[in-house]
Amino acid sequence: MSLSDIPLRTLADAPTTLGELAPGKAVLIVNVASRCGLTPQYSGLVKLQEEYGTRGFTVVGMPCNQFAGQEPGTAEEIQEFCSTTYGVDFPLLAKADVNGPDRHPLYAELTRTSDGDGEAGDVQWNFEKFLVDREGQVVARFRPGTAPEDPAITSAVEKLL
């Protein structure tokens, strides 16, 4: 099964897939949280969406509460926080686990990808990023400390567009 075909649910609990959310687009998939020291990365994700969205790119966020309980809110609370605090207008998925026995199937596939140091496996923390090309293949993995505006991310996105 391609990443594009894995069943997902939107934050509003509607069924979807990456293929439906971002047909033919490059995608940066990020596990997000509202109460994390890295939460300000939402600003950079919004900037990426603004800069590259019209060129065949989108950010997709998946809220996750696995890291120190930093995403405890309901879907409505998460949506309200993201839109009013950061102006998030990219797609948000339903809250899900990214590690462990209940890991979402999307993340079961994503975590097979190595980062720049050759390390694959579990997501380390909130705001880990996976870049997927237009064909649904993971082409890069960026650990949480890599800001969305980092040249490593922007240059990788530009290569796909």
Helices and strands as residue ranges (DSSP letters): G 3-5, E 8-9, E 15-16, H 18-21, E 26-32, H 41-52, G 53-55, E 57-63, H 75-86, H 105-110, E 129-132, E 138-142, H 151-160
